[in-house]
Amino acid sequence: MAEFLGKRPRPQGEARKTEWRKLKKERKEEKKKWRELKMIKKLEKQRAQEEAEKQKEEAEETQQQAKGRTYTLSVALPGSILNNAQSLELRTYLAGQIARACAIFCVDEIVVFDEEGEDVKSVEGEFVGIGKKGQASVQLARILQYLECPQYLRKAFFPKHQDLQFAGLLNPLDSPHHVRQEEVLEYREGIVLHRPTRPGRGSFVNCGMKKEVQIDKNLEPGLRVTVRLDQQQIPESKSLKGRVVSSQEPRTHAGLYWGYSVRLASCLSAVFAEGPFKDGYDLTIGTSERGEDLASVQLPNFNHAIVVFGGLQGLEASVEADPNLEVTDPSVLFDFYLNTCPGQGSRTIRTEEAILISLATLRPPIIAAGAPRPD
Ligand SMILES: C[S@@+](CC[C@H](N)C(=O)[O-])C[C@H]1O[C@@H](n2cnc3c(N)ncnc32)[C@H](O)[C@@H]1O
């Protein structure tokens, strides 16, 4: 009948089943191959995306590093300068002037050294009154630290202290790391909060914003941290996401001035001997009216520069008070010993004035020389 109708004869019974199974198998294999191909394409696309993201991140990193500042600038001065001020209000104001001068000229470290045998290494301890031995350096360091700390963290890090009685009245540093609540900036200073977190999740940090920031690590509560906020945030989320970074990163990666650290040194020689850099300071500048005219020198490239100021009696007095130094002439201690205000119109320039004058005049040569030495 099939032949009669001109149609292909249909396989019958078993033969038909075998053919059907073969067809099914072929289709299954084809489907499998197609799925594999799809998977390969998906993986290739994913790999290409990952590669592109990596390249983008690397490009951004290089771009950021190009914006960064690799060198550091330190300033050292004796705490004894506070003893020239007659009241706690005046001492506080003097400390504030130093803090502002250092912030204006992007000083990364302030070293307060002792030239009166006070031998104090920390700002811990109680206030024992104006002019008492051991207080000037500690008090200066404490006020400098207080002013450097962003306002929203001060309550946590600076409990009430007599040294800080008038510090709240001082002019703020208003530097980039004192970020306002609504301001958008990649980096922020924060304090790790006492807050339980789920296992594998990082701590919560108060960075002075409406929302807290959940960081990538679990850290001890109460710690001050520098946080880099993730570029992508989930707007509906209760908290923001960020990573803990070195406090140097805002400077080295983004060229932002990120405040100064404060160090106490027990004498002038300890300023150099106890520095934070592995290879020490590679550009040291002493300042004096008896120094060489700044205009006649050319500063070499450097990584870590320090400019040292004397007190009421100049650096000669600091050298004399230092039990580790046998020299009498301070100029031999420095790479350069500079007069930054030749032809001064007052018999003496006060230390706080000398800091402003010297940093202003040294700024262009320091910026020019502040590049890493070629390897
Ligand atoms: C009150 S002055 C010291 C004056 C003191 N009679 C002396 O002979 O050095 C305090 C500090 O200010 C700085 N200073 C004063 N005049 C300066 C100048 N012309 N150039 C650079 N630094 C100066 C120095 O660091 C000095 O130790």
The ligand as an SDF file (V2000), in Angstrom:
LIG
                    3D

 27 29  0  0  0  0  0  0  0  0999 V2000
   64.2520   82.2440   68.2520 C   0  0  0  0  0  0  0  0  0  0  0  0
   65.1520   81.5180   66.9740 S   0  0  0  0  0  0  0  0  0  0  0  0
   66.6970   81.2730   67.7170 C   0  0  0  0  0  0  0  0  0  0  0  0
   67.4470   82.4860   67.7960 C   0  0  0  0  0  0  0  0  0  0  0  0
   68.7340   82.3120   68.4730 C   0  0  0  0  0  0  0  0  0  0  0  0
   69.0980   83.5560   69.0090 N   0  0  0  0  0  0  0  0  0  0  0  0
   69.8190   81.8300   67.5500 C   0  0  0  0  0  0  0  0  0  0  0  0
   70.8620   82.4390   67.6130 O   0  0  0  0  0  0  0  0  0  0  0  0
   69.6520   80.8730   66.8050 O   0  0  0  0  0  0  0  0  0  0  0  0
   64.4600   79.9450   66.8810 C   0  0  0  0  0  0  0  0  0  0  0  0
   64.6730   79.1550   65.6440 C   0  0  0  0  0  0  0  0  0  0  0  0
   64.0880   79.7680   64.5240 O   0  0  0  0  0  0  0  0  0  0  0  0
   64.7920   79.4120   63.3550 C   0  0  0  0  0  0  0  0  0  0  0  0
   65.2930   80.6260   62.6980 N   0  0  0  0  0  0  0  0  0  0  0  0
   65.3910   81.8590   63.1970 C   0  0  0  0  0  0  0  0  0  0  0  0
   65.8670   82.7030   62.2680 N   0  0  0  0  0  0  0  0  0  0  0  0
   66.0770   81.9890   61.1490 C   0  0  0  0  0  0  0  0  0  0  0  0
   66.5630   82.2800   59.8410 C   0  0  0  0  0  0  0  0  0  0  0  0
   66.9150   83.4900   59.4840 N   0  0  0  0  0  0  0  0  0  0  0  0
   66.6410   81.2740   58.9530 N   0  0  0  0  0  0  0  0  0  0  0  0
   66.2680   80.0300   59.2830 C   0  0  0  0  0  0  0  0  0  0  0  0
   65.7960   79.7000   60.4890 N   0  0  0  0  0  0  0  0  0  0  0  0
   65.7130   80.6590   61.4180 C   0  0  0  0  0  0  0  0  0  0  0  0
   65.9480   78.5390   63.8010 C   0  0  0  0  0  0  0  0  0  0  0  0
   65.5720   77.1960   63.7220 O   0  0  0  0  0  0  0  0  0  0  0  0
   66.1100   78.9490   65.2350 C   0  0  0  0  0  0  0  0  0  0  0  0
   66.7470   77.9710   66.0020 O   0  0  0  0  0  0  0  0  0  0  0  0
  1  2  1  0
  2  3  1  0
  2 10  1  0
  3  4  1  0
  4  5  1  0
  5  6  1  0
  5  7  1  0
  7  8  2  0
  7  9  1  0
 10 11  1  0
 11 12  1  0
 11 26  1  0
 12 13  1  0
 13 14  1  0
 13 24  1  0
 14 15  1  0
 14 23  1  0
 15 16  2  0
 16 17  1  0
 17 18  1  0
 17 23  2  0
 18 19  1  0
 18 20  2  0
 20 21  1  0
 21 22  2  0
 22 23  1  0
 24 25  1  0
 24 26  1  0
 26 27  1  0
M  CHG  2   2   1   9  -1
M  END
$$$$
